[in-house]
C-alpha cells in the first residue's frame, strides 16, 4: 500500500535519512522508534511529503512520486499523495477559535467542499468514535490534553484517509491522559486502520503495533514484530535503546 524506496533526506550537508526503503501493508500498524534525532519523525513526514525527500520514491496506492536533487515536484502531485493521509501531530494543532466539532468539520467544508449538514454528521460520528461526542461544542482551551488529541484524531480521520500518520501522539501528555489516546488508537488498530507512528512510548508501540522499525542516525537498524524488538532484539544498538527507554518509563 505504501512504498518508500531509497529515501534520502539532507538539510544542507547534514544527512538525516540515509537510503531507506520500507513498505507498509494495508491494515498494518507500524511504530517508528529510536533516539531523538534518529530520523523517525522526518521519515514519517516524508510519507505525506510534509518533508520532501532529497531523493527517492514515495508511493501510496497507485500514486507515485520520484524525487531527486534539483527536481521540482508539482503541487497537484504533492496534494494527490497528501490527501490520502491523515496526520496527528504531537501538540494537537487544533484551531483555537473553532469548537471540537468545527475542528473536525473544517477540512471537510474547506477542502472536500461537503455540505455543512453532511460534514456535521461525519464529525459527530467520529467524535463519538473517539469518546468526545459530549464535548462537541467545547473550545480547545477547555479540553484536557488527552481530549484535544482525541479531537485531533477525529479530525485526521474525517476525510477517510488510506493511512493515519501519528507523530509522537502521546509525548505531550502525562501517563493518565496518554492512556486515553492509546485506547483510541488501539481501537482504530483493531478495526483495521492502517497506521504509521513515530513514538517514544513503548506502551503505545508494544500494545498497538504489529511491526516496529528502529532507526538510528537516519538508518534502519532493525525491523521486526513488537515482541521481537522489545523483548529479544538482535542488534546491540537496539538492545541499548530499548533498555534505556524501558528504564526511563518505569521511573
TORROTI-49606 format. One line per 5 residues: number of its first residue (from 1); their letters; for each residue x, y, z of N, C-alpha, C. Coordinates in steps of 0.1 Angstrom, whole numbers. Each point is the difference from the previous one (the first is absolute). Layout:
N
NUM	a	X Y Z X Y Z X Y Z; ...
***
This chain:
251
1	xxxxx	8 -12 0 -8 12 0 9 13 0; 10 0 9 9 11 0 14 -5 -2; 7 6 -9 14 -5 -4 9 12 0; 10 -1 9 11 10 0 12 -7 -6; 6 6 -10 12 -6 -7 12 10 0
6	xxxxx	11 -5 6 13 8 0 -2 14 4; -7 2 11 -3 14 5 13 6 6; 4 11 -5 10 8 6 -5 14 3; 4 5 12 -4 14 4 12 7 6; 3 11 -6 11 9 4 -5 13 4
11	xxxxx	5 6 11 -1 14 3 14 6 -1; 2 7 -11 14 4 -3 9 -11 -2; 10 0 8 10 -12 -1 -4 -11 10; -9 2 8 -4 -10 10 -9 -10 -6; 4 -13 1 -8 -11 -5 -9 -5 11
16	xxxxx	-13 1 -2 -10 -3 10 -6 -14 -2; -3 -3 -13 -4 -14 -3 9 -5 -11; 4 -12 2 11 -6 -9 -5 -13 -7; -5 2 -12 -3 -12 -9 -10 -9 7; -12 5 4 -10 -8 7 -10 -5 -10
21	xxxxx	-2 -13 1 -11 -7 -8 -8 -8 9; -13 3 0 -10 -7 9 -13 -1 -7; -8 -10 3 -13 -1 -5 -10 -2 12; -12 5 -1 -10 -1 10 -13 -6 -6; -4 -11 5 -12 -7 -6 -13 6 5
26	xxxxx	-10 -1 -8 -13 4 4 -5 -7 12; -5 8 10 -4 -6 13 11 -2 10; 12 3 -4 11 -2 10 2 12 9; 6 -2 11 3 11 10 15 -1 3; 7 11 -4 15 0 1 4 11 9
31	xxxxx	9 -3 9 5 10 9 15 2 -4; 3 13 -2 14 4 -2 5 5 13; 11 -7 5 6 3 13 14 3 -2; 6 7 10 14 3 -1 3 12 8; 13 3 2 4 12 8 -4 13 -7
36	xxxxx	-1 10 8 -3 14 -5 11 3 -10; -5 6 -12 10 3 -10 3 -12 -9; -6 -11 2 3 -12 -7 -7 -1 -14; -10 9 -2 -6 1 -13 -14 -5 -1; -6 -5 11 -13 -6 -1 -11 10 -4
41	xxxxx	0 12 6 -10 10 -3 1 5 -15; 13 2 -4 2 4 -13 -4 -11 -10; 3 -12 3 -5 -11 -9 -15 0 -1; -7 1 12 -14 0 0 -6 11 -9; 6 12 0 -5 11 -7 4 -1 -15
46	xxxxx	9 -8 -4 3 -2 -14 -12 -8 -7; -7 -8 8 -11 -8 -6 -11 9 -6; -3 11 7 -10 9 -6 7 13 -6; 13 -1 -1 7 11 -7 0 13 8; -3 0 13 2 12 8 15 3 0
51	xxxxx	8 -11 -1 14 2 -2 3 -6 -14; 5 8 -9 3 -6 -13 14 -6 0; 1 -13 -3 13 -7 0 9 7 -10; 13 -1 2 9 5 -9 1 -9 -13; -2 -13 3 -1 -9 -11 -7 -13 5
56	xxxxx	-5 -7 -10 -8 -13 3 -14 1 -6; -7 -10 4 -14 -2 -6 -10 -2 12; -11 6 -1 -11 -1 9 -12 -5 -8; -6 -11 5 -12 -5 -7 -11 -4 10; -12 6 -2 -11 -4 8 -11 -5 -10
61	xxxxx	-4 -13 1 -9 -5 -10 6 0 -14; -7 6 -9 4 2 -14 8 13 -2; 0 8 9 7 13 -1 14 0 4; 9 4 -9 14 -1 2 7 13 -3; 10 4 9 8 12 -2 15 -4 0
66	xxxxx	7 4 -10 14 -2 0 7 13 2; 10 0 9 7 13 4 15 -2 -2; 6 11 -4 14 1 -2 5 14 2; 13 2 3 5 13 3 -3 10 -12; -6 11 3 -3 10 -10 -12 -2 -8
71	xxxxx	-7 -11 3 -12 -3 -7 -12 5 8; -8 9 -7 -12 6 7 -12 -9 -2; -7 -2 11 -13 -8 -1 -12 9 -1; -8 -2 -9 -12 8 -2 -9 -1 12; -7 11 4 -9 1 11 -11 -10 -1
76	xxxxx	-7 -2 -12 -11 -10 -1 5 -14 3; 13 -3 -3 5 -14 3 2 -1 15; 5 10 6 1 -1 15 -13 -1 7; -10 7 -5 -14 0 6 -6 -14 -2; 3 -6 -11 -6 -13 -3 5 -11 10
81	xxxxx	12 1 4 6 -8 10 -6 4 14; 1 12 3 -4 5 13 -14 -2 4; -9 1 -10 -14 -2 2 -4 -15 4; 10 -9 -2 -3 -14 4 4 -3 14; 5 10 7 5 -2 14 -7 10 10
86	xxxxx	-1 -5 12 -4 9 11 11 1 10; 2 12 5 12 3 8 -4 4 15; 5 -7 9 -2 3 15 14 6 5; 0 12 5 12 7 4 2 -2 15; 13 2 4 3 -1 14 -7 10 9
91	xxxxx	-2 12 -5 -6 11 8 -14 3 -5; -7 -9 -5 -14 0 -3 -4 9 -12; 5 13 0 -2 9 -11 -15 2 -3; -8 1 10 -14 4 -2 -1 15 -3; -10 3 -7 -3 15 -2 -7 5 13
96	xxxxx	7 10 7 -5 4 13 -14 7 -1; -3 6 -12 -12 7 -2 -11 -8 -6; 2 -13 0 -11 -10 -4 -3 -10 11; -12 -3 1 -4 -10 10 5 -14 -4; -2 -10 8 4 -14 -4 -6 -4 -13
101	xxxxx	-13 1 -1 -7 -4 -12 4 8 -12; 2 13 2 5 9 -11 14 -4 -5; 8 -4 9 14 -4 -3 -1 -12 -10; -8 -10 4 -2 -12 -8 -6 3 -14; -10 10 0 -7 3 -12 9 8 -10
106	xxxxx	9 8 5 7 10 -8 6 -5 -13; 7 -11 0 6 -5 -12 -10 -5 -10; -11 -6 6 -11 -5 -9 -7 12 -7; -1 11 7 -7 11 -6 9 8 -10; 13 2 4 9 9 -8 6 -8 -11
111	xxxxx	5 -12 3 8 -8 -10 -9 -9 -8; -9 -7 7 -8 -10 -7 -13 6 -6; -4 12 5 -12 7 -5 -13 -7 3; 0 -7 12 -12 -6 4 -10 10 4; -13 -4 0 -10 8 6 2 1 15
116	xxxxx	-5 10 7 1 2 14 -7 -11 8; -11 -4 -5 -8 -11 7 8 -13 -1; 5 -3 -12 7 -13 -2 13 0 9; 7 11 0 13 1 7 -3 -1 15; -11 6 5 -4 -1 14 -3 -14 4
121	xxxxx	-7 -7 -8 -3 -14 3 12 -8 1; 9 2 -10 13 -8 0 8 3 12; 1 13 4 8 5 11 -6 -6 13; -13 -1 2 -6 -5 12 2 -15 1; 0 -7 -12 3 -14 0 14 -3 5
126	xxxxx	9 8 -4 14 -2 4 3 4 14; -6 11 5 1 4 14 -5 -11 9; -11 -6 -5 -6 -12 8 10 -11 1; 6 -3 -12 10 -11 -1 12 2 10; 4 12 2 12 3 8 -5 4 15
131	xxxxx	-12 -1 3 -5 3 13 -1 14 4; -3 9 -11 0 14 3 -13 7 -5; -10 -8 -2 -13 6 -4 -6 10 10; 3 -3 13 -5 9 10 7 13 1; 11 1 -7 8 13 -1 0 6 -13
136	xxxxx	-10 -3 -8 -1 5 -14 0 15 -1; -6 7 9 -1 14 0 10 7 9; 10 -7 5 10 6 9 11 6 -8; 6 10 6 12 6 -7 12 -7 4; 10 -1 -8 13 -7 3 6 4 14
141	xxxxx	-1 13 3 6 5 13 -7 -6 12; -12 -5 -2 -7 -6 11 1 -15 0; 8 -6 -8 2 -14 0 14 -4 6; 1 -12 6 13 -5 4 8 -4 -12; 13 -2 2 9 -4 -11 -5 -13 -7
146	xxxxx	-4 -10 8 -5 -12 -5 -12 2 -9; -9 9 5 -12 2 -7 3 8 -14; 9 9 1 4 7 -12 6 -9 -10; 8 -10 4 6 -9 -9 -10 -10 -6; -11 -3 8 -10 -9 -6 -8 8 -11
151	xxxxx	-2 13 3 -7 8 -11 9 1 -12; 13 1 2 9 1 -11 0 -13 -8; -1 -11 7 -1 -13 -7 -13 -1 -9; -11 5 6 -13 0 -7 2 9 -13; 6 11 2 2 9 -12 9 -6 -10
156	xxxxx	10 -8 3 9 -6 -9 -8 -11 -8; -10 -7 7 -7 -10 -6 -12 5 -9; -3 12 1 -12 6 -6 -1 -3 -15; 10 2 -8 -1 -3 -14 3 -14 -5; -1 -9 10 2 -15 -3 14 -2 -7
161	xxxxx	11 3 6 13 -2 -6 4 -14 -1; 9 -4 -9 4 -13 -1 10 -4 11; 6 10 6 10 -3 11 0 12 10; 0 -4 13 1 10 10 15 1 5; 5 12 -1 14 2 4 0 7 14
166	xxxxx	7 -5 10 0 6 13 14 3 4; 3 13 3 13 5 3 0 2 15; 6 -9 8 1 0 14 -14 4 7; -10 -8 -3 -14 4 4 -2 1 15; 9 -6 8 -2 0 15 11 8 7
171	xxxxx	10 5 -6 12 5 7 -3 13 7; -11 7 -4 -3 13 7 -10 -2 12; -3 -13 3 -10 -3 10 6 -7 12; -6 1 12 4 -7 11 -5 -15 -1; 5 -9 8 -4 -14 -2 -15 -3 0
176	xxxxx	-7 7 9 -15 -3 0 -7 5 -13; 4 12 -4 -6 5 -13 5 -8 -12; 12 -4 1 6 -8 -11 -8 -13 -2; -5 -6 11 -8 -12 0 -12 1 -8; -7 12 0 -12 3 -7 3 -1 -15
181	xxxxx	11 5 -4 4 0 -15 4 -13 -4; 7 -8 8 4 -13 -3 -12 -9 -2; -10 2 8 -13 -8 -1 -6 3 -14; -1 13 -4 -6 3 -12 7 -5 -12; 14 1 0 8 -5 -11 -1 -16 0
186	xxxxx	-1 -6 11 -1 -14 1 -13 -5 -6; -11 8 2 -13 -3 -6 1 1 -15; 6 10 -5 2 2 -15 8 -11 -6; 11 -4 7 8 -11 -5 -8 -13 -1; -9 -2 10 -8 -12 0 -10 0 -11
191	xxxxx	-4 12 -4 -9 1 -11 6 -1 -14; 14 -1 0 7 -2 -13 5 13 -6; 1 11 8 5 12 -5 15 -1 -3; 5 4 -11 14 0 -3 6 11 7; 10 -2 8 7 11 7 15 -2 0
196	xxxxx	6 12 -1 15 1 2 2 10 11; 7 -3 10 2 10 11 15 1 4; 4 12 2 13 2 7 -2 2 14; 7 -7 9 -3 1 14 11 -5 9; 1 6 12 9 -4 10 -8 -9 10
201	xxxxx	-13 -1 -1 -8 -6 10 -1 -15 -3; 8 -8 8 1 -14 -3 -13 -7 3; -8 6 10 -13 -6 2 -9 1 -12; 0 11 -7 -8 2 -12 5 -9 -11; 13 0 -2 6 -9 -11 -3 -14 3
206	xxxxx	3 -5 12 -1 -14 3 -15 -5 0; -9 9 4 -14 -4 0 -7 0 -13; 4 9 -9 -8 3 -12 7 -5 -12; 14 2 -1 7 -3 -13 2 -15 -2; -2 -4 -12 4 -14 -4 13 -1 -6
211	xxxxx	6 12 -2 14 1 -6 7 12 6; 12 -2 3 8 11 5 13 2 -8; 3 13 -3 12 3 -8 8 9 9; 12 -4 3 10 7 9 10 8 -9; 0 13 1 9 8 -7 10 7 9
216	xxxxx	12 2 -5 10 7 7 9 7 -10; 3 12 2 8 8 -10 -5 -1 -14; -13 0 -2 -5 0 -13 0 -13 -8; 3 -11 8 1 -13 -7 -9 -10 7; -6 -9 -7 -8 -11 6 9 -10 5
221	xxxxx	0 -1 13 10 -10 7 -7 -14 1; -13 0 3 -6 -13 2 -15 2 -2; -7 -10 -6 -14 -1 0 -5 -13 4; -12 -1 6 -6 -12 4 -13 2 7; -5 -10 6 -13 1 8 3 8 12
226	xxxxx	-10 5 6 2 8 13 6 -9 10; -5 -13 1 6 -9 10 15 -3 -2; 3 -2 -13 15 -3 -3 8 12 3; -4 12 -4 9 12 2 1 4 15; -11 -1 8 0 4 14 4 -10 10
231	xxxxx	0 -13 -4 3 -11 9 13 -7 -4; 3 -1 -13 12 -7 -4 6 6 -12; 4 13 0 6 6 -12 13 -7 -3; 4 1 -13 12 -7 -5 12 9 1; -2 13 -3 12 9 0 3 6 13
236	xxxxx	12 2 3 4 6 13 -5 14 1; 0 8 -11 -5 14 1 -15 0 4; -8 -9 -5 -14 -1 3 -2 -4 15; 9 -10 4 -1 -4 14 2 11 10; 10 9 -3 3 11 9 -11 10 0
241	xxxxx	-6 2 -12 -11 10 -1 -12 -5 8; -4 -12 -2 -12 -6 6 2 0 16; 12 -4 4 3 0 14 -1 14 6; 5 10 -7 0 14 6 -14 5 0; -8 -2 -10 -14 5 0 -8 -7 10
246	xxxxx	2 -13 1 -8 -8 10 3 5 14; 12 3 3 4 5 13 -6 13 3; 1 9 -10 -6 13 2 -15 0 2; -7 -9 -7 -14 0 1 -5 -7 13; 9 -6 8 -4 -6 12 3 8 12
251	x	7 12 -2 3 9 11 -12 7 5
***
